[in-house]
Amino acid sequence: MKSDCGKVYLVGAGPGEPDLITLKGRALIEQADCLVYDALANPAMLAWAKPECRLVYVGKRANMHAMSQDKINELLVESASRYACTVRLKGGDPYVFGRGAEEAAVLYKAGVPFEVVPGISSAIAGPAYAGIPVTHRACCTQFTVFTAHEDPAKEKTTLDIPGIAAAKGTKIMLMGMSRLRETLAALMAAGQNPAEPAAVIQWAASSRQRSVTSTVAGLADAVEAAGLGAPSVVVIGDVVSYAPMLDWYSRLPLAGKRIVVTRTREQAGQLSASLTALGAEVVELPTIRIVPPTDRKDFAAAVVDCPRYDWLVFSSPNGVKRFFEAFYAVYEDIREIGGARIAAVGPATAEELKKHGLMVDIMPKKAVAEELVAEFDRRGDEYGGVANVTMLWVHSEKGRDVVYKELMKRQAIVDECIAYNTVPETEDRTGARALLENQGADVITFTSSSTVKNFLQLGIPIPPQCKIASIGPVTTATLQEFGLAPHIISAEHNIPDLVKAISSYFCK
């Protein structure tokens, strides 16, 4: 192998949901200098790549190749000569009808170091997400996987139709929808029981998943009537009869719903994960990006001076993160923060402070600035009042000035610590905007006024049937300013309650 080139990783993306990739696969995407990906790899995974990573789409759907296989092979070899880490991301598993072995062979012959990271194959995951176990002690102790999509350069098929028809147990066909009727007819002609249960699962393990069950003889008609197509998994065998009982995925409260998350990439994780766990297809379309404040010098000076204040007041989790990034650049020990009491706007901000071993002294039940001021009014006497008390207010550059004005009215001595700025997100590496415009969504979520304003600046029309979900009164007021009425509003102004409100809306 060459010692002067980088390494190529052939990574299985798994089927459907991005969470079904292996931990190693995700870690490699995060490290990649160049990411070469297929059509069946969930585009949400692209958001894990570092900003400077080169992204190359190579297609690879039936009759729709963005790049020929020979060109892909050349690209991988060329990428290894330029980058330390190239990830070739392939839907499912690289070696299960994915031409991964061909790519690995090209790399070997070129002297390029490579590694294969297996992925969950749709041959297993597809049936499982439709309630079909590929094996069951009561009726099946083996399964056969085959494809009806062969190399067009072959002079004759190598598909053993008689052998497949005679095989015991479950039979699973991948990449065969264009020849479904023909293949089923050939199997029956070779002895396959036409009355055996059969199923097709399209877009397995995603919110777009649809399936039909029938018999081998009736499956092609059932598929045609339902309008199913590629990509799909075909299952033949008695195990299909378990689907009505074991179909857990379609019973999830948000199954089949596409939900748009407009939070920053850094903050989207909790909301996205919670919605995905309930069966939703989450489309992350960040409308804002967190950047350093305009005046970094003033920010740094405020952090250095923080030990001299009586109170530290934090307006958001982002403010906490940026403040302590700067704090630990100056101080080594959290105890150097001094004896200041801590106030936080809402539980999410309090949770972020807890990561640094800091518990809050004052936090309102509702995560809005007005409620924080009201909480000082209710409980301020416990701490000697706020008059002539020094406070450092940590907030965003474009944040509302309610905390500052109201505490100053109460004769507190308030200094501002502008920890970050929010700017419109201009990049769309995952194609989320095009997906929303072309395919629509069931819900679009807004978690702050800035997400509302910046989404509207993108000029993307909200699809006609799409419901709007708001995290609380301030966000709702901003939506109403622009003539938008939210259909869903969380009772408490936090992510868990927003998720609960969305779920309840669809489970009426």
KEZARO-661593 format. One record per residue (C-alpha): x, z, y; residue number from 1. Coordinates in steps of 0.1 Angstrom, whole numbers, plus 2048, in hexadecimal, padded with zeros to 3 digits. Last residue first. Example, Ala and Ser with C-alpha at 12.3 -4.5 7.8 and 13.67 -1.06 7.14 Angstrom:
<atoms>
+-----+-----+-----+-----+
:   X :   Z :   Y : num :
+-----+-----+-----+-----+
: 889 : 847 : 7F5 :   2 :
: 87B : 84E : 7D3 :   1 :
+-----+-----+-----+-----+
</atoms>
This chain:
<atoms>
+-----+-----+-----+-----+
:   X :   Z :   Y : num :
+-----+-----+-----+-----+
: 5CB : 8BF : 887 : 508 :
: 5EC : 8BA : 875 : 507 :
: 5FA : 8A0 : 88D : 506 :
: 5F8 : 8B6 : 8AC : 505 :
: 604 : 8D5 : 898 : 504 :
: 625 : 8C3 : 88F : 503 :
: 62B : 8BA : 8B4 : 502 :
: 623 : 8DD : 8C0 : 501 :
: 639 : 8ED : 8A5 : 500 :
: 656 : 8D7 : 8AF : 499 :
: 651 : 8E0 : 8D4 : 498 :
: 64F : 905 : 8C9 : 497 :
: 671 : 903 : 8B7 : 496 :
: 681 : 8F1 : 8D4 : 495 :
: 678 : 909 : 8F0 : 494 :
: 65F : 90E : 90C : 493 :
: 644 : 922 : 8FA : 492 :
: 622 : 912 : 8F5 : 491 :
: 630 : 8EF : 8F0 : 490 :
: 61E : 8D3 : 902 : 489 :
: 611 : 8B4 : 8EF : 488 :
: 5FC : 898 : 8FE : 487 :
: 611 : 897 : 91D : 486 :
: 601 : 886 : 93C : 485 :
: 616 : 86D : 94E : 484 :
: 610 : 862 : 972 : 483 :
: 634 : 866 : 97D : 482 :
: 62E : 888 : 98E : 481 :
: 61B : 891 : 96E : 480 :
: 63A : 88D : 959 : 479 :
: 64D : 8A3 : 972 : 478 :
: 632 : 8BE : 970 : 477 :
: 634 : 8BD : 94A : 476 :
: 65A : 8C2 : 94B : 475 :
: 655 : 8E1 : 961 : 474 :
: 638 : 8ED : 94C : 473 :
: 648 : 8EB : 92A : 472 :
: 658 : 8D8 : 90D : 471 :
: 644 : 8B8 : 911 : 470 :
: 638 : 8A0 : 8F6 : 469 :
: 62B : 87D : 8FF : 468 :
: 617 : 86A : 8E5 : 467 :
: 61D : 846 : 8DE : 466 :
: 5FF : 830 : 8D9 : 465 :
: 606 : 818 : 8F6 : 464 :
: 62D : 818 : 8F2 : 463 :
: 63F : 829 : 90F : 462 :
: 64E : 80C : 924 : 461 :
: 674 : 80C : 926 : 460 :
: 67F : 80A : 94A : 459 :
: 69F : 81F : 945 : 458 :
: 696 : 831 : 965 : 457 :
: 678 : 840 : 953 : 456 :
: 68E : 850 : 939 : 455 :
: 6A4 : 85E : 955 : 454 :
: 687 : 86F : 967 : 453 :
: 678 : 87E : 947 : 452 :
: 699 : 88A : 938 : 451 :
: 6A1 : 899 : 95A : 450 :
: 681 : 8AD : 95B : 449 :
: 68A : 8BE : 93A : 448 :
: 682 : 8BD : 915 : 447 :
: 66F : 89C : 912 : 446 :
: 663 : 890 : 8F0 : 445 :
: 656 : 86D : 8E8 : 444 :
: 63D : 86B : 8CC : 443 :
: 62F : 850 : 8B4 : 442 :
: 649 : 836 : 8BB : 441 :
: 64C : 811 : 8C3 : 440 :
: 65B : 7F5 : 8AE : 439 :
: 66A : 7DD : 8C8 : 438 :
: 66E : 7F3 : 8E7 : 437 :
: 676 : 813 : 8D4 : 436 :
: 68E : 801 : 8BD : 435 :
: 69F : 7EF : 8D9 : 434 :
: 6A5 : 810 : 8EB : 433 :
: 6B2 : 821 : 8CC : 432 :
: 6CD : 806 : 8C5 : 431 :
: 6E5 : 821 : 8B9 : 430 :
: 700 : 81B : 8D3 : 429 :
: 6E8 : 81E : 8F1 : 428 :
: 6FF : 826 : 90E : 427 :
: 6F3 : 82C : 932 : 426 :
: 6E9 : 851 : 930 : 425 :
: 6DE : 85B : 952 : 424 :
: 6F2 : 877 : 962 : 423 :
: 6F0 : 89C : 95E : 422 :
: 709 : 8B2 : 970 : 421 :
: 71C : 8D0 : 965 : 420 :
: 727 : 8F4 : 96D : 419 :
: 71B : 8F9 : 990 : 418 :
: 724 : 91D : 996 : 417 :
: 70F : 929 : 9B4 : 416 :
: 713 : 94A : 9C6 : 415 :
: 6F6 : 962 : 9CA : 414 :
: 6F7 : 982 : 9DF : 413 :
: 6D5 : 991 : 9D7 : 412 :
: 6BF : 998 : 9F6 : 411 :
: 69E : 992 : 9E4 : 410 :
: 69B : 971 : 9F7 : 409 :
: 6BE : 969 : 9E9 : 408 :
: 6AF : 96E : 9C6 : 407 :
: 692 : 955 : 9CE : 406 :
: 6A8 : 93B : 9DD : 405 :
: 6C3 : 93A : 9C2 : 404 :
: 6AC : 93C : 9A5 : 403 :
: 694 : 921 : 9B3 : 402 :
: 6B1 : 909 : 9BA : 401 :
: 6A6 : 8EE : 9A1 : 400 :
: 6C3 : 8E0 : 98C : 399 :
: 6D5 : 8C0 : 997 : 398 :
: 6F8 : 8CE : 995 : 397 :
: 6F0 : 8E2 : 977 : 396 :
: 6F0 : 908 : 976 : 395 :
: 705 : 928 : 975 : 394 :
: 6F8 : 942 : 98F : 393 :
: 713 : 95C : 997 : 392 :
: 702 : 97B : 9A4 : 391 :
: 70E : 997 : 9BB : 390 :
: 6F5 : 9B3 : 9C1 : 389 :
: 6ED : 9BB : 9E6 : 388 :
: 6C8 : 9BE : 9DD : 387 :
: 6C2 : 9B7 : 9B8 : 386 :
: 6B4 : 9D8 : 9AC : 385 :
: 6C6 : 9F5 : 99C : 384 :
: 6C8 : 9E8 : 979 : 383 :
: 6A6 : 9F5 : 96C : 382 :
: 699 : 9ED : 98F : 381 :
: 69D : 9C8 : 987 : 380 :
: 684 : 9C9 : 96B : 379 :
: 664 : 9BA : 979 : 378 :
: 673 : 9A8 : 997 : 377 :
: 690 : 99C : 983 : 376 :
: 677 : 98F : 969 : 375 :
: 664 : 97D : 985 : 374 :
: 685 : 96B : 98F : 373 :
: 68A : 960 : 96A : 372 :
: 665 : 955 : 969 : 371 :
: 66A : 93F : 987 : 370 :
: 689 : 92F : 976 : 369 :
: 676 : 924 : 957 : 368 :
: 67B : 92D : 933 : 367 :
: 65C : 942 : 92D : 366 :
: 662 : 965 : 91E : 365 :
: 67A : 96D : 93A : 364 :
: 69E : 978 : 932 : 363 :
: 6B0 : 996 : 941 : 362 :
: 6CC : 9AA : 931 : 361 :
: 6D9 : 98E : 91B : 360 :
: 6F1 : 994 : 8FE : 359 :
: 714 : 986 : 8FF : 358 :
: 729 : 981 : 8E0 : 357 :
: 734 : 95E : 8E9 : 356 :
: 71B : 94E : 8D1 : 355 :
: 701 : 965 : 8E0 : 354 :
: 704 : 953 : 901 : 353 :
: 6F7 : 933 : 8F0 : 352 :
: 6DA : 946 : 8E1 : 351 :
: 6D1 : 954 : 903 : 350 :
: 6D0 : 931 : 911 : 349 :
: 6B9 : 926 : 8F5 : 348 :
: 6A4 : 945 : 8FA : 347 :
: 69A : 93F : 91E : 346 :
: 6A9 : 940 : 941 : 345 :
: 6C6 : 959 : 93C : 344 :
: 6D2 : 978 : 94E : 343 :
: 6F2 : 98B : 946 : 342 :
: 700 : 9AB : 954 : 341 :
: 724 : 9AA : 960 : 340 :
: 73D : 9C3 : 954 : 339 :
: 75B : 9AD : 952 : 338 :
: 75F : 989 : 944 : 337 :
: 781 : 995 : 938 : 336 :
: 76F : 9A3 : 91A : 335 :
: 76B : 97F : 90D : 334 :
: 791 : 97E : 907 : 333 :
: 7A9 : 962 : 90E : 332 :
: 7A1 : 95A : 932 : 331 :
: 7A8 : 93A : 946 : 330 :
: 7A0 : 91D : 92E : 329 :
: 788 : 935 : 91D : 328 :
: 773 : 937 : 93C : 327 :
: 772 : 911 : 941 : 326 :
: 763 : 90A : 91F : 325 :
: 74E : 92A : 925 : 324 :
: 73D : 91C : 944 : 323 :
: 737 : 8FA : 934 : 322 :
: 725 : 908 : 916 : 321 :
: 711 : 921 : 92A : 320 :
: 706 : 907 : 943 : 319 :
: 6FC : 8F0 : 927 : 318 :
: 6E7 : 90C : 917 : 317 :
: 6D3 : 90F : 938 : 316 :
: 6CD : 923 : 957 : 315 :
: 6E8 : 93E : 954 : 314 :
: 6E9 : 95C : 96B : 313 :
: 709 : 971 : 96B : 312 :
: 703 : 993 : 97C : 311 :
: 718 : 9AD : 98D : 310 :
: 733 : 994 : 996 : 309 :
: 759 : 99A : 998 : 308 :
: 761 : 98E : 975 : 307 :
: 754 : 96A : 97E : 306 :
: 770 : 962 : 996 : 305 :
: 782 : 94A : 97F : 304 :
: 761 : 939 : 976 : 303 :
: 758 : 934 : 99B : 302 :
: 77B : 926 : 9A2 : 301 :
: 777 : 90D : 985 : 300 :
: 755 : 901 : 992 : 299 :
: 762 : 8FE : 9B5 : 298 :
: 77F : 8E8 : 9A9 : 297 :
: 769 : 8D3 : 993 : 296 :
: 754 : 8C7 : 9B0 : 295 :
: 73F : 8AB : 9A3 : 294 :
: 736 : 8BF : 984 : 293 :
: 742 : 8B4 : 962 : 292 :
: 72B : 89D : 94D : 291 :
: 70C : 8A2 : 938 : 290 :
: 6FA : 882 : 92F : 289 :
: 6D6 : 87B : 934 : 288 :
: 6BC : 863 : 924 : 287 :
: 6C7 : 869 : 900 : 286 :
: 6B3 : 852 : 8E8 : 285 :
: 6B5 : 864 : 8C7 : 284 :
: 69B : 854 : 8AF : 283 :
: 68E : 86D : 896 : 282 :
: 67B : 861 : 878 : 281 :
: 664 : 87E : 871 : 280 :
: 661 : 890 : 84F : 279 :
: 65E : 8B4 : 85A : 278 :
: 683 : 8BA : 854 : 277 :
: 68A : 89C : 86B : 276 :
: 677 : 8AD : 888 : 275 :
: 68C : 8CD : 884 : 274 :
: 6AD : 8B9 : 881 : 273 :
: 6A5 : 8A4 : 8A0 : 272 :
: 69C : 8C2 : 8B6 : 271 :
: 6BB : 8D6 : 8AB : 270 :
: 6D3 : 8B9 : 8AE : 269 :
: 6C7 : 8A9 : 8CF : 268 :
: 6DC : 8C0 : 8E5 : 267 :
: 6FE : 8AF : 8E4 : 266 :
: 6EF : 88C : 8E4 : 265 :
: 6DB : 895 : 903 : 264 :
: 6B6 : 899 : 8FF : 263 :
: 69E : 87B : 8FD : 262 :
: 692 : 880 : 8D9 : 261 :
: 67A : 864 : 8CD : 260 :
: 663 : 86B : 8B0 : 259 :
: 659 : 852 : 895 : 258 :
: 63E : 860 : 87E : 257 :
: 63A : 856 : 85A : 256 :
: 63D : 87A : 84D : 255 :
: 637 : 893 : 869 : 254 :
: 625 : 8AD : 855 : 253 :
: 638 : 8A7 : 834 : 252 :
: 620 : 89C : 819 : 251 :
: 62F : 879 : 817 : 250 :
: 650 : 889 : 80C : 249 :
: 643 : 89F : 7F0 : 248 :
: 636 : 884 : 7D8 : 247 :
: 639 : 898 : 7B9 : 246 :
: 615 : 899 : 7AD : 245 :
: 609 : 876 : 7B6 : 244 :
: 62B : 868 : 7AD : 243 :
: 62D : 876 : 789 : 242 :
: 61E : 857 : 77A : 241 :
: 63D : 843 : 786 : 240 :
: 651 : 856 : 76B : 239 :
: 640 : 840 : 751 : 238 :
: 657 : 823 : 75A : 237 :
: 65E : 808 : 773 : 236 :
: 66C : 80F : 796 : 235 :
: 672 : 7F5 : 7B1 : 234 :
: 686 : 7FF : 7D0 : 233 :
: 680 : 7EE : 7F1 : 232 :
: 692 : 7DF : 80E : 231 :
: 680 : 7C7 : 810 : 230 :
: 65B : 7C1 : 80F : 229 :
: 639 : 7D3 : 80D : 228 :
: 61A : 7C2 : 81B : 227 :
: 602 : 7DA : 808 : 226 :
: 5EF : 7BD : 7F8 : 225 :
: 610 : 7AC : 7EE : 224 :
: 61E : 7CB : 7DF : 223 :
: 5FE : 7D1 : 7CB : 222 :
: 5FE : 7AD : 7BF : 221 :
: 623 : 7B0 : 7B4 : 220 :
: 61C : 7D1 : 7A3 : 219 :
: 5FE : 7C7 : 78D : 218 :
: 60F : 7BD : 76D : 217 :
: 62A : 7D7 : 770 : 216 :
: 60F : 7F1 : 777 : 215 :
: 606 : 7FF : 798 : 214 :
: 615 : 816 : 7B2 : 213 :
: 61B : 80E : 7D7 : 212 :
: 633 : 81C : 7F0 : 211 :
: 63A : 820 : 814 : 210 :
: 658 : 830 : 826 : 209 :
: 65A : 828 : 84B : 208 :
: 662 : 84D : 853 : 207 :
: 681 : 849 : 83D : 206 :
: 68C : 852 : 81A : 205 :
: 683 : 831 : 80B : 204 :
: 67D : 813 : 822 : 203 :
: 665 : 803 : 808 : 202 :
: 65D : 815 : 7E7 : 201 :
: 64F : 7FE : 7CB : 200 :
: 63E : 80D : 7AC : 199 :
: 638 : 806 : 787 : 198 :
: 624 : 816 : 76B : 197 :
: 626 : 803 : 749 : 196 :
: 608 : 7ED : 742 : 195 :
: 61C : 7CD : 741 : 194 :
: 633 : 7DB : 726 : 193 :
: 654 : 7C8 : 729 : 192 :
: 658 : 7AF : 70C : 191 :
: 66E : 793 : 71A : 190 :
: 650 : 781 : 72A : 189 :
: 647 : 7A2 : 73B : 188 :
: 66B : 7A4 : 749 : 187 :
: 669 : 780 : 755 : 186 :
: 648 : 786 : 766 : 185 :
: 656 : 7A4 : 777 : 184 :
: 674 : 790 : 783 : 183 :
: 65F : 774 : 791 : 182 :
: 647 : 78B : 7A3 : 181 :
: 663 : 79F : 7B3 : 180 :
: 67A : 782 : 7BC : 179 :
: 67C : 788 : 7E2 : 178 :
: 678 : 7AD : 7DC : 177 :
: 697 : 7AF : 7C5 : 176 :
: 6B1 : 7C3 : 7D8 : 175 :
: 6AF : 7E1 : 7C0 : 174 :
: 69E : 7E4 : 79F : 173 :
: 699 : 805 : 78C : 172 :
: 68F : 807 : 768 : 171 :
: 686 : 829 : 759 : 170 :
: 689 : 831 : 734 : 169 :
: 690 : 81A : 717 : 168 :
: 69F : 7F7 : 71B : 167 :
: 68D : 7DA : 70A : 166 :
: 683 : 7C9 : 72B : 165 :
: 6A6 : 7CF : 73A : 164 :
: 6B7 : 7C0 : 71B : 163 :
: 69F : 7A2 : 71B : 162 :
: 6A6 : 79C : 741 : 161 :
: 6CB : 79F : 73E : 160 :
: 6D5 : 795 : 762 : 159 :
: 6F5 : 780 : 75F : 158 :
: 6E4 : 763 : 770 : 157 :
: 6F2 : 740 : 76E : 156 :
: 70B : 72B : 783 : 155 :
: 713 : 749 : 799 : 154 :
: 719 : 740 : 7BD : 153 :
: 6F8 : 74F : 7C8 : 152 :
: 706 : 772 : 7BF : 151 :
: 6E8 : 785 : 7B2 : 150 :
: 6CA : 796 : 7C1 : 149 :
: 6B4 : 7A1 : 7A3 : 148 :
: 6C5 : 7C2 : 7A2 : 147 :
: 6C8 : 7DB : 786 : 146 :
: 6C6 : 800 : 77F : 145 :
: 6BE : 80E : 75D : 144 :
: 6B1 : 831 : 756 : 143 :
: 6B5 : 84A : 73A : 142 :
: 6A4 : 869 : 72C : 141 :
: 680 : 860 : 733 : 140 :
: 65E : 86E : 729 : 139 :
: 65B : 893 : 727 : 138 :
: 67F : 89A : 731 : 137 :
: 67B : 888 : 752 : 136 :
: 692 : 86E : 761 : 135 :
: 690 : 858 : 780 : 134 :
: 679 : 873 : 790 : 133 :
: 65E : 862 : 7A5 : 132 :
: 64F : 875 : 7C2 : 131 :
: 654 : 85A : 7DC : 130 :
: 673 : 86A : 7EB : 129 :
: 682 : 86D : 7C8 : 128 :
: 67B : 848 : 7C0 : 127 :
: 68F : 83D : 7DE : 126 :
: 6AA : 857 : 7DB : 125 :
: 6B6 : 84C : 7B8 : 124 :
: 6B8 : 826 : 7BB : 123 :
: 6BC : 82C : 7E0 : 122 :
: 6DF : 836 : 7D8 : 121 :
: 6EE : 856 : 7E6 : 120 :
: 710 : 84F : 7F4 : 119 :
: 733 : 84D : 7E6 : 118 :
: 752 : 850 : 7FC : 117 :
: 76B : 836 : 7F2 : 116 :
: 78F : 837 : 7FF : 115 :
: 7A6 : 81C : 80C : 114 :
: 7CB : 815 : 813 : 113 :
: 7D0 : 7F1 : 81D : 112 :
: 7E9 : 7DD : 808 : 111 :
: 7D6 : 7BC : 80D : 110 :
: 7CE : 7BA : 7E8 : 109 :
: 7C0 : 7DD : 7E9 : 108 :
: 7AC : 7D6 : 808 : 107 :
: 79C : 7B7 : 7F8 : 106 :
: 795 : 7CB : 7D8 : 105 :
: 784 : 7E6 : 7EC : 104 :
: 76E : 7CC : 7FD : 103 :
: 764 : 7BE : 7DC : 102 :
: 75D : 7E0 : 7CD : 101 :
: 747 : 7E8 : 7EB : 100 :
: 731 : 7CA : 7E4 :  99 :
: 712 : 7E1 : 7E9 :  98 :
: 701 : 7DD : 7C8 :  97 :
: 708 : 802 : 7C1 :  96 :
: 72E : 805 : 7C9 :  95 :
: 72B : 80E : 7EE :  94 :
: 70E : 826 : 7E9 :  93 :
: 6EE : 825 : 7FE :  92 :
: 6F3 : 810 : 81E :  91 :
: 717 : 808 : 825 :  90 :
: 72E : 817 : 841 :  89 :
: 751 : 808 : 841 :  88 :
: 764 : 823 : 854 :  87 :
: 786 : 819 : 863 :  86 :
: 79F : 835 : 86B :  85 :
: 7C2 : 830 : 879 :  84 :
: 7B8 : 810 : 88B :  83 :
: 7C9 : 7EF : 893 :  82 :
: 7D6 : 7E2 : 872 :  81 :
: 7BA : 7F2 : 85F :  80 :
: 7A1 : 7DF : 875 :  79 :
: 7B1 : 7BE : 86A :  78 :
: 7AC : 7C6 : 846 :  77 :
: 788 : 7D1 : 84B :  76 :
: 780 : 7B3 : 861 :  75 :
: 78E : 79B : 847 :  74 :
: 777 : 7A9 : 82D :  73 :
: 759 : 7A8 : 844 :  72 :
: 761 : 784 : 84C :  71 :
: 761 : 77B : 827 :  70 :
: 740 : 78E : 823 :  69 :
: 730 : 779 : 83E :  68 :
: 726 : 789 : 85F :  67 :
: 705 : 790 : 86F :  66 :
: 6F5 : 788 : 84D :  65 :
: 6D0 : 783 : 84C :  64 :
: 6C5 : 772 : 82C :  63 :
: 6C2 : 794 : 81B :  62 :
: 6D0 : 7AF : 832 :  61 :
: 6F6 : 7B2 : 837 :  60 :
: 6F9 : 7B8 : 85C :  59 :
: 71D : 7BB : 867 :  58 :
: 71A : 7D2 : 885 :  57 :
: 73C : 7DD : 893 :  56 :
: 740 : 7FD : 8A7 :  55 :
: 762 : 805 : 8B7 :  54 :
: 766 : 82B : 8BB :  53 :
: 76E : 836 : 8DF :  52 :
: 74F : 84B : 8E2 :  51 :
: 754 : 85E : 8C1 :  50 :
: 73D : 854 : 8A5 :  49 :
: 720 : 86C : 89D :  48 :
: 707 : 857 : 8B1 :  47 :
: 70D : 83A : 898 :  46 :
: 6FC : 84E : 87D :  45 :
: 6DB : 849 : 88F :  44 :
: 6DE : 824 : 885 :  43 :
: 6D4 : 82C : 861 :  42 :
: 6EA : 817 : 84B :  41 :
: 6D4 : 7FB : 83D :  40 :
: 6E0 : 7E1 : 856 :  39 :
: 704 : 7E7 : 84E :  38 :
: 720 : 7F8 : 860 :  37 :
: 745 : 7F3 : 86A :  36 :
: 751 : 812 : 87D :  35 :
: 773 : 810 : 88E :  34 :
: 787 : 82E : 89B :  33 :
: 774 : 845 : 882 :  32 :
: 777 : 86B : 884 :  31 :
: 752 : 872 : 889 :  30 :
: 749 : 858 : 86F :  29 :
: 762 : 868 : 857 :  28 :
: 751 : 88A : 85B :  27 :
: 72F : 87B : 854 :  26 :
: 73B : 86C : 834 :  25 :
: 74C : 88C : 829 :  24 :
: 72C : 89F : 82F :  23 :
: 71A : 886 : 819 :  22 :
: 6FE : 870 : 828 :  21 :
: 6DB : 87B : 821 :  20 :
: 6D7 : 88A : 844 :  19 :
: 6D6 : 867 : 853 :  18 :
: 6B4 : 862 : 843 :  17 :
: 6AF : 840 : 832 :  16 :
: 6C6 : 83B : 815 :  15 :
: 6EA : 846 : 811 :  14 :
: 705 : 83C : 82A :  13 :
: 71E : 836 : 80E :  12 :
: 741 : 834 : 81E :  11 :
: 75D : 81B : 817 :  10 :
: 77A : 82C : 829 :   9 :
: 795 : 816 : 837 :   8 :
: 7B8 : 824 : 83E :   7 :
: 7D0 : 81B : 85A :   6 :
: 7EE : 805 : 859 :   5 :
: 814 : 809 : 859 :   4 :
: 819 : 817 : 836 :   3 :
: 80B : 7F9 : 824 :   2 :
: 800 : 800 : 800 :   1 :
+-----+-----+-----+-----+
</atoms>
